């Protein structure tokens, strides 16, 4: 029962609560939702950095391939954190300029995060599959 | 500048698709770590949905669509963070053995 609540009900509730502001959407609501999203994702990427760095240190001695995969995930965590943290500063502070930093660099980090994360997962998948 | 940002938008959608597929593949490898990786997979898929919403017609003028997009982003961020935390707890448990 606890597992059912934890894995099925809780994510559904989180989703429903998060989309509730959509009922009365204004430009201000959009901005506030984005700030909340950036804050949540900054925490998620910090957790990814901690997890992948701990895994990298743990696997370093025996499993070189796996540790490299986790190192790539750690890099993805850093780029992802920068992407979301720049966005958080931009929206919370209402900054628009310099445009190259707050738009192009931020979106560049966004693209890099998805790509590096994908590469990290693929490395880990093939290394572990080979070891099995 | 606009065309560069548009190109980044399409790249992001593709790369999160790659991340979602990779997370799906990876969740099937371990028996013990399944739950954490499945959460990561769900988070990545939601992130893909979030990225896809921005390519819908009238997205730039529709505030409701934008809020739904960022709401999905919040949900995916929480699920992903919980997945990472579960995996971190498991790692600490293995280290203490």
Backbone of each chain as ProteinMPNN parsed JSONL, in Angstrom:
{"seq_chain_A": "XXXXXXXXXXXXXXXXXXXXXXXXXXXXXXXXXXXXXXXXXXXXXXXXXXXXXXXXXXXXXXXXXXXXXXXXXXXXXXXXXXXXXXXXXXXXXXXXXXXXXXXXXXXXXXXXXXXXXXXXXXXXXXXXXXXX", "coords_chain_A": {"N_chain_A": [[0.837, -1.211, 0.0], [1.899, 1.241, 0.89], [3.934, 1.463, -0.957], [2.425, 1.668, -3.275], [1.201, 4.168, -2.885], [3.472, 5.75, -2.773], [4.758, 5.423, -5.291], [2.751, 5.603, -7.259], [0.437, 7.225, -6.557], [1.549, 9.56, -5.339], [3.359, 10.764, -7.371], [1.347, 11.393, -9.234], [-0.258, 13.2, -7.808], [1.594, 15.248, -7.425], [1.944, 16.04, -10.064], [-0.681, 16.94, -10.677], [-1.013, 19.061, -8.838], [1.005, 20.718, -9.735], [0.065, 21.521, -12.248], [-2.164, 22.973, -11.666], [-2.036, 25.911, -11.491], [-2.452, 26.519, -14.151], [-5.101, 26.926, -14.622], [-5.755, 29.598, -14.26], [-4.102, 31.197, -16.083], [-1.629, 33.649, -16.49], [0.789, 36.083, -17.671], [2.427, 36.547, -15.527], [1.937, 34.299, -13.951], [3.079, 32.365, -15.577], [5.781, 33.116, -15.422], [6.279, 32.759, -12.657], [5.827, 29.999, -12.437], [7.9, 29.08, -14.011], [10.103, 29.928, -12.506], [9.781, 28.314, -10.246], [10.086, 25.836, -11.473], [12.749, 25.992, -12.397], [14.069, 26.134, -9.924], [13.421, 23.628, -8.769], [14.62, 21.921, -10.649], [17.277, 22.709, -10.437], [17.928, 21.651, -7.943], [17.496, 18.945, -8.53], [19.553, 18.479, -10.4], [21.767, 18.997, -8.809], [21.568, 16.83, -7.074], [22.021, 14.827, -8.941], [24.696, 15.351, -9.566], [25.914, 14.786, -7.07], [25.185, 12.069, -6.751], [26.32, 10.852, -9.097], [29.022, 11.513, -8.824], [29.668, 10.275, -6.398], [29.187, 7.615, -7.141], [31.089, 7.389, -9.153], [33.489, 7.623, -7.674], [33.205, 5.361, -6.099], [33.178, 3.228, -7.933], [35.584, 3.504, -9.189], [37.943, 2.053, -8.46], [37.577, -0.727, -9.234], [35.77, -1.023, -11.481], [36.358, 0.35, -14.269], [35.124, 1.209, -16.71], [32.428, 1.64, -16.012], [32.773, 3.613, -14.093], [33.683, 5.691, -15.708], [31.394, 6.196, -17.211], [29.719, 7.197, -15.198], [31.158, 9.471, -14.64], [30.699, 10.975, -16.928], [27.969, 11.395, -16.592], [28.116, 13.019, -14.37], [29.273, 15.306, -15.455], [27.157, 16.031, -17.107], [25.355, 16.679, -15.12], [26.561, 18.979, -14.068], [26.472, 20.774, -16.28], [23.728, 20.836, -16.61], [22.909, 21.914, -14.164], [24.026, 24.473, -14.386], [22.572, 25.43, -16.587], [19.914, 25.51, -15.525], [20.3, 27.121, -13.282], [21.225, 29.559, -14.283], [18.905, 30.279, -15.625], [17.209, 30.546, -13.432], [18.345, 32.735, -12.06], [17.989, 34.667, -14.046], [15.16, 34.863, -14.298], [14.179, 35.233, -11.682], [15.511, 37.545, -10.965], [14.757, 39.229, -12.973], [16.381, 39.806, -15.161], [17.484, 40.61, -18.467], [19.507, 41.215, -20.179], [23.046, 40.573, -20.546], [21.994, 39.305, -23.701], [23.245, 37.178, -25.029], [24.31, 35.695, -22.962], [22.161, 35.086, -21.123], [20.299, 33.889, -22.831], [21.413, 32.518, -25.239], [23.753, 31.126, -24.247], [22.583, 29.807, -22.067], [20.615, 28.169, -23.335], [22.352, 26.705, -24.849], [23.679, 25.229, -22.872], [21.475, 23.736, -22.142], [20.983, 22.125, -24.411], [23.423, 20.742, -24.426], [23.265, 19.374, -21.989], [21.151, 17.45, -22.323], [22.27, 15.933, -24.402], [24.785, 15.034, -23.334], [23.87, 13.637, -21.112], [22.43, 11.589, -22.364], [24.565, 10.322, -23.743], [26.075, 9.488, -21.537], [24.322, 7.613, -20.32], [24.187, 5.723, -22.391], [26.867, 4.852, -22.524], [27.115, 3.675, -19.959], [25.158, 1.683, -20.198], [26.131, -0.014, -22.301], [28.626, -0.785, -21.255], [27.956, -2.147, -18.871], [26.309, -4.123, -19.898], [28.118, -5.571, -21.375], [29.706, -6.569, -19.356], [28.004, -8.319, -18.059]], "CA_chain_A": [[0.0, 0.0, 0.0], [2.808, 2.406, 0.969], [4.62, 1.51, -2.254], [1.448, 2.149, -4.246], [1.065, 5.617, -2.661], [4.765, 6.38, -3.065], [5.14, 5.384, -6.697], [1.641, 5.877, -8.19], [-0.409, 8.36, -6.148], [2.366, 10.761, -5.085], [3.705, 11.464, -8.611], [0.129, 11.921, -9.855], [-0.631, 14.396, -7.037], [2.596, 16.282, -7.74], [1.618, 16.514, -11.404], [-1.94, 17.701, -10.638], [-0.769, 20.324, -8.122], [1.859, 21.575, -10.56], [-0.648, 22.088, -13.403], [-3.309, 23.766, -11.19], [-1.984, 27.325, -11.886], [-2.852, 26.676, -15.551], [-6.519, 27.311, -14.674], [-5.826, 31.058, -14.398], [-2.764, 31.515, -16.56], [-1.257, 34.99, -16.963], [2.229, 36.141, -17.915], [3.053, 36.461, -14.21], [1.861, 32.873, -13.549], [4.079, 31.654, -16.383], [7.091, 33.437, -14.859], [6.401, 32.106, -11.338], [5.957, 28.551, -12.661], [9.261, 28.844, -14.529], [11.042, 30.072, -11.378], [9.635, 27.083, -9.442], [10.674, 24.744, -12.265], [14.204, 26.147, -12.367], [14.544, 25.798, -8.569], [13.306, 22.158, -8.616], [15.613, 21.277, -11.506], [18.621, 22.962, -9.89], [18.1, 20.651, -6.88], [17.616, 17.629, -9.183], [20.888, 18.358, -10.999], [22.738, 18.881, -7.705], [21.494, 15.427, -6.629], [22.688, 14.025, -9.982], [26.148, 15.54, -9.387], [26.314, 14.045, -5.862], [25.042, 10.631, -7.028], [27.273, 10.354, -10.089], [30.385, 11.641, -8.305], [29.837, 9.198, -5.403], [29.278, 6.356, -7.89], [32.386, 7.431, -9.851], [34.526, 7.324, -6.677], [32.989, 3.996, -5.624], [33.485, 2.253, -8.996], [36.891, 3.832, -9.757], [38.931, 1.013, -8.208], [37.398, -1.983, -9.961], [35.026, -0.981, -12.744], [36.791, 1.585, -14.954], [34.137, 1.627, -17.707], [31.247, 2.164, -15.307], [33.152, 4.884, -13.45], [33.728, 6.706, -16.775], [29.99, 6.515, -17.507], [29.225, 8.066, -14.124], [31.852, 10.751, -14.771], [29.959, 11.691, -17.978], [26.713, 11.836, -15.963], [28.478, 14.118, -13.47], [29.435, 16.489, -16.327], [25.777, 16.402, -17.493], [24.772, 17.328, -13.933], [27.128, 20.336, -13.945], [25.901, 21.618, -17.351], [22.294, 20.977, -16.31], [22.774, 22.86, -13.044], [24.31, 25.818, -14.922], [21.406, 25.77, -17.423], [18.761, 25.881, -14.703], [20.647, 28.189, -12.325], [21.228, 30.813, -15.06], [17.482, 30.567, -15.838], [16.645, 30.985, -12.141], [18.834, 34.11, -11.835], [17.366, 35.52, -15.064], [13.735, 35.097, -14.044], [13.956, 35.774, -10.331], [16.033, 38.914, -10.926], [14.19, 39.993, -14.084], [17.445, 40.235, -16.078], [17.307, 40.225, -19.877], [20.763, 41.441, -20.892], [23.318, 40.342, -21.962], [21.173, 38.269, -24.316], [24.077, 36.009, -25.37], [24.517, 34.89, -21.757], [20.916, 34.585, -20.552], [19.52, 33.093, -23.793], [22.182, 31.586, -26.074], [24.578, 30.243, -23.399], [21.658, 28.972, -21.275], [20.043, 27.14, -24.213], [23.478, 25.845, -25.213], [23.82, 24.286, -21.752], [20.299, 22.862, -22.198], [21.264, 21.122, -25.451], [24.568, 19.931, -23.986], [22.825, 18.497, -20.898], [20.42, 16.31, -22.888], [23.192, 15.122, -25.197], [25.77, 14.38, -22.457], [23.11, 12.673, -20.301], [22.176, 10.452, -23.256], [25.846, 9.636, -23.967], [26.406, 8.837, -20.259], [23.47, 6.427, -20.162], [24.572, 4.735, -23.405], [28.158, 4.28, -22.085], [26.837, 2.779, -18.824], [24.385, 0.539, -20.691], [26.974, -0.946, -23.046], [29.677, -1.33, -20.377], [27.366, -3.117, -17.945], [25.811, -5.251, -20.706], [29.307, -6.33, -21.743], [30.21, -7.236, -18.148], [27.049, -9.354, -17.596]], "C_chain_A": [[0.876, 1.267, 0.0], [3.531, 2.595, -0.363], [3.698, 2.08, -3.328], [1.288, 3.674, -4.139], [2.323, 6.34, -3.127], [5.04, 6.481, -4.564], [4.012, 5.728, -7.674], [0.897, 7.164, -7.809], [0.4, 9.65, -6.012], [2.794, 11.492, -6.37], [2.501, 12.093, -9.3], [-0.32, 13.21, -9.153], [0.302, 15.565, -7.354], [2.277, 16.905, -9.099], [0.371, 17.406, -11.381], [-1.759, 19.064, -9.962], [0.032, 21.28, -9.009], [1.117, 22.186, -11.74], [-1.861, 22.931, -12.979], [-3.227, 25.252, -11.585], [-2.425, 27.578, -13.322], [-4.31, 27.129, -15.687], [-6.681, 28.825, -14.826], [-4.468, 31.568, -14.862], [-2.624, 32.956, -17.035], [0.253, 34.966, -17.199], [2.998, 35.973, -16.599], [3.064, 35.006, -13.699], [2.923, 32.061, -14.281], [5.464, 31.856, -15.775], [7.315, 32.733, -13.521], [6.581, 30.592, -11.481], [7.365, 28.216, -13.145], [10.301, 28.955, -13.415], [11.018, 28.802, -10.524], [10.294, 25.909, -10.16], [12.202, 24.79, -12.222], [14.785, 25.753, -11.006], [14.537, 24.286, -8.359], [14.403, 21.456, -9.414], [17.048, 21.535, -11.042], [18.935, 21.936, -8.802], [18.309, 19.262, -7.493], [19.019, 17.435, -9.772], [21.988, 18.295, -9.929], [22.771, 17.441, -7.182], [22.178, 14.509, -7.639], [24.205, 14.126, -9.84], [26.642, 14.704, -8.204], [26.292, 12.545, -6.121], [26.128, 10.136, -7.972], [28.719, 10.468, -9.593], [30.673, 10.546, -7.261], [30.007, 7.855, -6.095], [30.62, 6.255, -8.604], [33.513, 7.042, -8.898], [34.457, 5.859, -6.24], [33.452, 2.956, -6.65], [34.921, 2.397, -9.519], [37.921, 2.701, -9.618], [38.805, -0.193, -9.114], [36.78, -1.87, -11.332], [35.292, 0.342, -13.473], [35.729, 2.125, -15.921], [32.926, 2.277, -17.065], [31.572, 3.513, -14.679], [33.236, 6.013, -14.475], [32.308, 7.157, -17.142], [29.413, 7.459, -16.475], [29.89, 9.448, -14.177], [31.143, 11.621, -15.821], [28.641, 12.222, -17.403], [26.966, 13.029, -15.038], [28.639, 15.424, -14.257], [28.052, 16.991, -16.763], [25.083, 17.137, -16.343], [25.26, 18.762, -13.792], [26.523, 21.263, -15.01], [24.408, 21.872, -17.096], [22.05, 21.973, -15.186], [23.0, 24.293, -13.533], [23.133, 26.331, -15.756], [20.256, 26.282, -16.55], [19.066, 27.055, -13.762], [20.702, 29.55, -13.031], [19.775, 31.262, -15.292], [16.826, 31.122, -14.579], [17.047, 32.435, -11.841], [18.118, 35.089, -12.773], [15.928, 35.873, -14.685], [13.468, 35.703, -12.676], [14.424, 37.224, -10.243], [15.481, 39.809, -12.021], [15.236, 40.512, -15.064], [17.152, 39.766, -17.505], [18.613, 40.341, -20.657], [21.95, 41.084, -20.005], [22.553, 39.138, -22.517], [21.973, 37.006, -24.612], [24.27, 35.089, -24.168], [23.2, 34.253, -21.287], [20.061, 33.764, -21.524], [20.369, 32.056, -24.516], [22.995, 30.605, -25.225], [23.681, 29.271, -22.609], [21.091, 27.831, -22.127], [21.12, 26.178, -24.724], [23.728, 24.794, -24.143], [22.665, 23.273, -21.758], [20.53, 21.731, -23.214], [22.355, 20.168, -25.003], [24.136, 18.938, -22.912], [22.132, 17.247, -21.428], [21.363, 15.356, -23.597], [24.162, 14.343, -24.299], [25.087, 13.32, -21.592], [22.844, 11.391, -21.105], [23.432, 9.63, -23.478], [26.241, 8.852, -22.711], [25.627, 7.551, -20.059], [23.876, 5.329, -21.142], [25.89, 4.053, -23.01], [27.894, 3.252, -20.976], [26.126, 1.511, -19.293], [25.281, -0.491, -21.371], [28.051, -1.575, -22.168], [29.105, -2.417, -19.468], [26.856, -4.346, -18.691], [26.965, -6.184, -21.076], [29.798, -7.154, -20.55], [29.318, -8.403, -17.729], [27.269, -10.713, -18.239]], "O_chain_A": [[0.647, 2.212, -0.755], [3.718, 3.716, -0.836], [4.12, 2.866, -4.177], [1.244, 4.379, -5.148], [2.262, 7.383, -3.778], [5.505, 7.514, -5.044], [4.29, 6.11, -8.811], [0.745, 8.071, -8.627], [-0.008, 10.701, -6.506], [2.62, 12.707, -6.465], [2.598, 13.177, -9.876], [-0.71, 14.181, -9.803], [-0.132, 16.704, -7.525], [2.33, 18.123, -9.268], [0.357, 18.482, -11.979], [-2.271, 20.08, -10.433], [-0.221, 22.485, -9.036], [1.491, 23.264, -12.2], [-2.516, 23.537, -13.827], [-4.245, 25.819, -11.982], [-2.737, 28.712, -13.684], [-4.71, 27.648, -16.729], [-7.638, 29.286, -15.449], [-3.773, 32.276, -14.133], [-3.396, 33.425, -17.872], [0.912, 33.954, -16.958], [4.06, 35.352, -16.554], [4.04, 34.544, -13.107], [3.578, 31.194, -13.701], [6.23, 30.904, -15.627], [8.387, 32.181, -13.27], [7.366, 29.976, -10.76], [7.949, 27.208, -12.747], [11.26, 28.184, -13.373], [12.059, 28.278, -10.128], [10.973, 25.09, -9.54], [12.861, 23.768, -12.035], [15.843, 25.128, -10.928], [15.5, 23.718, -7.845], [15.036, 20.519, -8.927], [17.928, 20.693, -11.226], [20.047, 21.413, -8.731], [19.17, 18.5, -7.054], [19.601, 16.356, -9.657], [23.007, 17.629, -10.114], [23.835, 16.898, -6.886], [22.832, 13.537, -7.26], [24.917, 13.13, -9.973], [27.649, 14.003, -8.306], [27.23, 11.829, -5.771], [26.783, 9.13, -7.699], [29.549, 9.615, -9.906], [31.759, 9.967, -7.234], [30.852, 7.05, -5.706], [31.222, 5.183, -8.661], [34.384, 6.244, -9.245], [35.478, 5.202, -6.038], [34.041, 1.937, -6.29], [35.418, 1.511, -10.215], [38.677, 2.429, -10.55], [39.79, -0.643, -9.699], [37.214, -2.549, -12.263], [34.556, 1.316, -13.316], [35.461, 3.326, -15.957], [32.455, 3.324, -17.51], [30.764, 4.44, -14.721], [32.905, 7.158, -14.167], [32.057, 8.343, -17.354], [28.704, 8.407, -16.815], [29.285, 10.457, -13.814], [31.0, 12.831, -15.644], [28.243, 13.352, -17.687], [26.138, 13.934, -14.936], [28.215, 16.492, -13.815], [27.795, 18.195, -16.79], [24.329, 18.085, -16.559], [24.49, 19.657, -13.443], [26.114, 22.383, -14.706], [23.898, 22.968, -17.333], [21.114, 22.772, -15.238], [22.272, 25.21, -13.153], [22.744, 27.495, -15.657], [19.699, 27.35, -16.804], [18.194, 27.878, -13.483], [20.286, 30.564, -12.471], [19.45, 32.444, -15.177], [16.005, 32.037, -14.639], [16.223, 33.252, -11.43], [17.702, 36.175, -12.368], [15.529, 37.036, -14.746], [12.623, 36.587, -12.535], [13.822, 38.037, -9.541], [15.71, 41.019, -12.007], [15.022, 41.528, -15.724], [16.639, 38.667, -17.718], [18.809, 39.66, -21.664], [21.865, 41.28, -18.793], [22.477, 38.088, -21.878], [21.462, 35.895, -24.469], [24.379, 33.872, -24.315], [23.128, 33.042, -21.078], [19.185, 33.018, -21.087], [20.096, 30.858, -24.43], [22.94, 29.396, -25.45], [23.977, 28.081, -22.499], [21.084, 26.675, -21.703], [20.852, 25.007, -24.995], [23.959, 23.624, -24.447], [22.853, 22.103, -21.422], [20.305, 20.556, -22.925], [22.245, 18.953, -25.169], [24.582, 17.791, -22.914], [22.47, 16.127, -21.044], [21.282, 14.139, -23.429], [24.343, 13.138, -24.476], [25.639, 12.243, -21.363], [23.007, 10.277, -20.607], [23.396, 8.401, -23.416], [26.684, 7.707, -22.797], [26.189, 6.525, -19.676], [23.909, 4.152, -20.785], [26.027, 2.836, -23.14], [28.375, 2.12, -21.033], [26.444, 0.408, -18.848], [25.212, -1.683, -21.07], [28.359, -2.758, -22.313], [29.703, -3.482, -19.315], [26.951, -5.468, -18.194], [26.82, -7.406, -21.091], [30.249, -8.288, -20.71], [29.792, -9.362, -17.12], [26.544, -11.662, -17.942]]}, "seq_chain_B": "XXXXXXXXXXXXXXXXXXXXXXXXXXXXXXXXXXXXXXXXXXXXXXXXXXXXXXXXXXXXXXXXXXXXXXXXXXXXXXXXXXXXXXXXXXXXXXXXX", "coords_chain_B": {"N_chain_B": [[19.926, 35.444, -34.425], [17.419, 34.518, -33.497], [17.031, 32.286, -35.129], [19.076, 30.637, -34.268], [18.306, 30.051, -31.642], [15.935, 28.7, -32.207], [16.905, 26.453, -33.494], [18.323, 25.303, -31.38], [16.154, 24.617, -29.799], [14.925, 22.477, -31.234], [17.061, 20.698, -31.17], [17.226, 20.185, -28.442], [14.826, 18.765, -27.969], [15.312, 16.418, -29.414], [17.619, 15.46, -28.088], [16.667, 14.954, -25.492], [14.955, 12.907, -26.081], [16.76, 10.96, -26.749], [18.008, 10.693, -24.245], [15.848, 9.693, -22.761], [15.357, 7.209, -24.002], [17.806, 5.956, -23.509], [17.784, 5.898, -20.692], [15.633, 4.183, -20.323], [16.624, 1.803, -21.412], [18.713, 1.424, -19.63], [17.4, 1.069, -17.216], [16.589, -1.536, -17.274], [18.772, -3.107, -16.762], [19.886, -3.535, -14.096], [18.677, -5.521, -11.36], [18.265, -4.851, -8.747], [18.484, -2.03, -8.606], [16.345, -1.147, -10.028], [13.968, 0.444, -9.385], [14.831, 3.104, -8.818], [16.052, 3.785, -11.272], [13.875, 3.515, -12.982], [12.301, 5.632, -12.129], [13.976, 7.696, -12.953], [13.801, 7.273, -15.68], [11.053, 7.815, -16.151], [11.015, 10.514, -15.444], [12.716, 11.548, -17.453], [11.17, 10.985, -19.725], [8.925, 12.589, -19.232], [10.205, 15.016, -19.37], [10.822, 15.04, -22.045], [8.242, 15.255, -23.077], [7.661, 17.774, -22.099], [9.486, 19.275, -23.59], [8.474, 18.803, -26.126], [5.998, 20.098, -26.124], [6.511, 22.797, -26.587], [6.733, 22.992, -29.306], [4.229, 22.979, -30.328], [1.451, 24.39, -32.207], [0.645, 27.916, -31.865], [1.894, 28.198, -29.408], [3.534, 30.269, -28.369], [1.786, 32.383, -27.868], [-0.125, 31.409, -26.174], [-0.76, 31.34, -22.862], [-1.699, 29.424, -21.098], [-0.89, 26.976, -22.188], [1.841, 27.307, -21.888], [2.131, 27.38, -19.094], [1.248, 24.805, -18.46], [3.284, 23.375, -19.708], [5.558, 24.118, -18.145], [4.657, 23.196, -15.732], [4.629, 20.441, -16.164], [7.35, 20.217, -16.373], [8.13, 20.806, -13.714], [6.989, 18.601, -12.377], [8.422, 16.521, -13.625], [11.002, 17.178, -12.801], [10.829, 16.821, -9.997], [10.241, 14.068, -9.838], [12.515, 13.002, -11.072], [14.528, 13.963, -9.329], [13.818, 12.566, -7.019], [14.263, 9.992, -7.922], [17.074, 10.041, -8.297], [17.827, 10.465, -5.666], [16.917, 8.094, -4.466], [18.61, 6.246, -5.718], [21.049, 7.183, -4.747], [20.786, 6.702, -2.016], [20.707, 3.925, -2.078], [23.273, 3.388, -3.016], [24.819, 4.281, -0.879], [23.999, 2.423, 0.99], [25.02, 0.074, -0.112], [27.741, 0.69, 0.044], [28.114, 0.68, 2.788], [28.029, -1.972, 3.441]], "CA_chain_B": [[19.775, 34.979, -33.04], [16.164, 33.755, -33.387], [17.188, 30.986, -35.789], [19.961, 29.82, -33.421], [17.488, 29.579, -30.52], [14.982, 27.724, -32.748], [17.694, 25.238, -33.742], [18.568, 24.72, -30.056], [14.882, 24.033, -29.354], [14.762, 21.162, -31.868], [18.147, 19.837, -30.677], [16.856, 19.775, -27.09], [13.791, 17.723, -28.039], [15.964, 15.192, -29.867], [18.55, 14.944, -27.081], [15.91, 14.373, -24.368], [14.448, 11.621, -26.579], [17.914, 10.065, -26.599], [18.175, 10.44, -22.808], [14.735, 8.853, -22.297], [15.591, 5.851, -24.516], [18.964, 5.42, -22.785], [17.357, 5.604, -19.32], [14.77, 2.994, -20.418], [17.526, 0.663, -21.612], [19.517, 1.257, -18.43], [16.558, 0.606, -16.1], [16.408, -2.983, -17.379], [20.025, -3.827, -16.512], [19.986, -4.003, -12.711], [17.444, -5.993, -10.726], [18.133, -4.169, -7.457], [18.354, -0.576, -8.762], [15.268, -0.881, -10.974], [13.021, 1.507, -9.019], [15.472, 4.401, -9.005], [16.252, 4.055, -12.702], [12.557, 3.702, -13.608], [11.924, 7.027, -11.822], [14.789, 8.536, -13.848], [13.231, 7.103, -17.024], [9.781, 8.552, -16.199], [11.401, 11.927, -15.445], [13.243, 11.891, -18.784], [10.055, 10.971, -20.684], [8.15, 13.809, -18.966], [11.022, 16.115, -19.88], [10.629, 14.989, -23.493], [6.898, 15.808, -23.312], [7.807, 19.22, -21.842], [10.186, 19.863, -24.737], [7.621, 18.685, -27.314], [4.884, 21.06, -26.023], [6.895, 24.091, -27.135], [6.639, 22.974, -30.771], [2.818, 22.987, -30.715], [1.064, 25.696, -32.77], [0.154, 28.964, -30.941], [2.511, 28.063, -28.073], [4.07, 31.557, -27.901], [0.714, 33.304, -27.447], [-1.027, 30.742, -25.226], [-0.157, 31.248, -21.526], [-2.133, 28.153, -20.492], [0.006, 25.948, -22.713], [3.163, 27.539, -21.297], [2.095, 26.964, -17.682], [1.181, 23.332, -18.472], [4.638, 22.912, -20.054], [6.47, 24.254, -17.004], [4.114, 22.303, -14.698], [5.18, 19.111, -16.489], [8.776, 20.348, -16.03], [8.251, 20.691, -12.246], [6.705, 17.197, -12.034], [9.544, 15.674, -14.067], [12.147, 17.497, -11.94], [10.628, 16.182, -8.682], [10.369, 12.606, -10.022], [13.933, 12.735, -11.367], [15.287, 14.193, -8.09], [13.511, 11.442, -6.134], [14.969, 8.835, -8.491], [18.505, 10.192, -7.978], [17.966, 10.296, -4.213], [16.757, 6.651, -4.21], [19.848, 5.592, -6.157], [22.119, 7.602, -3.838], [20.57, 5.955, -0.763], [21.094, 2.541, -2.356], [24.736, 3.379, -3.12], [25.346, 4.404, 0.487], [23.699, 1.142, 1.632], [26.0, -0.891, -0.642], [29.053, 1.08, 0.58], [28.21, 0.35, 4.213], [28.055, -3.426, 3.646]], "C_chain_B": [[18.539, 34.081, -32.868], [16.323, 32.348, -33.971], [18.076, 30.044, -34.971], [19.14, 29.205, -32.287], [16.484, 28.516, -30.977], [15.666, 26.375, -32.97], [17.974, 24.516, -32.42], [17.321, 24.009, -29.537], [14.669, 22.644, -29.914], [15.828, 20.183, -31.374], [17.784, 19.292, -29.297], [15.847, 18.642, -27.095], [14.43, 16.389, -28.414], [16.849, 14.599, -28.754], [17.808, 14.355, -25.869], [15.259, 13.058, -24.77], [15.536, 10.567, -26.413], [18.112, 9.688, -25.126], [17.088, 9.507, -22.275], [14.933, 7.403, -22.737], [16.73, 5.192, -23.731], [18.587, 5.043, -21.353], [16.474, 4.36, -19.281], [15.622, 1.739, -20.532], [18.265, 0.356, -20.301], [18.697, 0.711, -17.257], [16.381, -0.909, -16.117], [17.648, -3.776, -17.03], [20.099, -4.397, -15.104], [18.645, -4.516, -12.219], [17.178, -5.165, -9.468], [17.804, -2.671, -7.644], [17.188, -0.157, -9.654], [14.427, 0.347, -10.657], [13.597, 2.895, -9.268], [15.612, 4.758, -10.473], [14.935, 4.238, -13.432], [12.054, 5.127, -13.358], [12.678, 7.985, -12.749], [14.224, 8.477, -15.273], [11.934, 7.909, -17.169], [10.062, 10.064, -16.255], [11.893, 12.388, -16.804], [12.119, 11.942, -19.823], [9.184, 12.229, -20.506], [8.88, 15.043, -19.492], [10.896, 16.213, -21.399], [9.272, 15.591, -23.866], [6.942, 17.33, -23.156], [8.45, 19.92, -23.036], [9.294, 19.875, -25.975], [6.499, 19.727, -27.316], [5.233, 22.395, -26.688], [6.841, 24.158, -28.662], [5.192, 22.957, -31.266], [2.448, 24.362, -31.305], [0.462, 26.624, -31.705], [0.776, 28.897, -29.547], [2.936, 29.419, -27.506], [3.0, 32.512, -27.371], [-0.206, 32.712, -26.383], [-0.351, 30.538, -23.868], [-0.484, 29.912, -20.848], [-1.201, 27.01, -20.902], [1.398, 26.063, -22.074], [3.215, 27.067, -19.846], [2.039, 25.434, -17.576], [2.571, 22.756, -18.746], [5.573, 22.977, -18.835], [5.99, 23.424, -15.81], [4.629, 20.886, -14.895], [6.67, 19.097, -16.125], [9.007, 20.187, -14.534], [8.056, 19.231, -11.828], [7.881, 16.305, -12.413], [10.775, 15.911, -13.204], [12.044, 16.808, -10.584], [10.825, 14.665, -8.797], [11.838, 12.222, -10.245], [14.793, 12.893, -10.097], [15.065, 13.037, -7.113], [14.223, 10.167, -6.602], [16.452, 8.871, -8.152], [18.744, 9.954, -6.491], [17.864, 8.814, -3.832], [18.036, 5.902, -4.561], [21.018, 5.927, -5.228], [22.024, 6.853, -2.507], [21.03, 4.516, -0.911], [22.615, 2.403, -2.406], [25.37, 3.429, -1.73], [25.156, 3.098, 1.245], [24.718, 0.083, 1.198], [27.383, -0.606, -0.056], [29.226, 0.66, 2.032], [28.279, -1.152, 4.48], [29.478, -3.948, 3.867]], "O_chain_B": [[18.587, 33.047, -32.203], [15.836, 31.364, -33.414], [17.877, 28.829, -34.968], [19.25, 28.014, -32.0], [16.206, 27.559, -30.253], [15.108, 25.315, -32.685], [17.88, 23.291, -32.337], [17.407, 22.948, -28.919], [14.282, 21.729, -29.187], [15.554, 18.999, -31.182], [17.994, 18.115, -29.004], [15.974, 17.68, -26.338], [14.131, 15.358, -27.812], [16.83, 13.393, -28.513], [18.263, 13.372, -25.284], [15.03, 12.191, -23.927], [15.275, 9.439, -25.995], [18.351, 8.526, -24.797], [17.359, 8.64, -21.444], [14.71, 6.477, -21.957], [16.637, 4.029, -23.338], [19.009, 4.001, -20.851], [16.544, 3.573, -18.337], [15.384, 0.745, -19.847], [18.423, -0.802, -19.916], [19.219, -0.016, -16.411], [16.06, -1.505, -15.089], [17.596, -5.005, -17.0], [20.342, -5.59, -14.923], [17.596, -4.005, -12.613], [16.036, -4.823, -9.159], [16.96, -2.119, -6.938], [17.045, 1.016, -9.998], [14.191, 1.189, -11.522], [12.939, 3.755, -9.855], [15.329, 5.885, -10.878], [14.856, 5.013, -14.386], [11.464, 5.753, -14.239], [12.112, 8.95, -13.261], [14.172, 9.486, -15.978], [11.73, 8.596, -18.17], [9.428, 10.795, -17.016], [11.543, 13.475, -17.263], [12.104, 12.816, -20.69], [8.764, 12.85, -21.482], [8.262, 15.984, -19.99], [10.866, 17.305, -21.968], [9.159, 16.337, -24.838], [6.359, 18.073, -23.946], [8.027, 21.002, -23.444], [9.334, 20.811, -26.774], [6.089, 20.191, -28.379], [4.371, 23.047, -27.277], [6.894, 25.242, -29.243], [4.947, 22.925, -32.472], [3.054, 25.374, -30.95], [-0.16, 26.154, -30.752], [0.24, 29.48, -28.605], [2.732, 29.697, -26.324], [3.283, 33.353, -26.518], [-0.98, 33.438, -25.759], [0.519, 29.679, -23.726], [0.338, 29.348, -20.126], [-0.786, 26.195, -20.078], [2.041, 25.061, -21.764], [4.186, 26.447, -19.412], [2.693, 24.839, -16.719], [2.991, 21.787, -18.114], [6.284, 22.018, -18.534], [6.793, 22.998, -14.979], [5.016, 20.211, -13.941], [7.187, 18.094, -15.633], [9.953, 19.519, -14.117], [8.831, 18.687, -11.042], [8.294, 15.443, -11.636], [11.514, 14.973, -12.903], [13.03, 16.276, -10.074], [11.491, 14.054, -7.961], [12.332, 11.247, -9.679], [15.668, 12.071, -9.823], [16.003, 12.582, -6.458], [14.714, 9.377, -5.796], [17.027, 7.854, -7.765], [19.729, 9.327, -6.1], [18.62, 8.331, -2.989], [18.491, 5.039, -3.811], [21.866, 5.078, -4.951], [23.032, 6.426, -1.944], [21.654, 3.95, -0.013], [23.176, 1.428, -1.904], [26.331, 2.714, -1.445], [26.009, 2.697, 2.036], [25.212, -0.695, 2.013], [28.114, -1.53, 0.299], [30.328, 0.326, 2.465], [28.554, -1.57, 5.605], [29.672, -5.148, 4.055]]}, "name": "protein", "num_of_chains": 2, "seq": "XXXXXXXXXXXXXXXXXXXXXXXXXXXXXXXXXXXXXXXXXXXXXXXXXXXXXXXXXXXXXXXXXXXXXXXXXXXXXXXXXXXXXXXXXXXXXXXXXXXXXXXXXXXXXXXXXXXXXXXXXXXXXXXXXXXXXXXXXXXXXXXXXXXXXXXXXXXXXXXXXXXXXXXXXXXXXXXXXXXXXXXXXXXXXXXXXXXXXXXXXXXXXXXXXXXXXXXXXXXXXXXXXXXXX"}
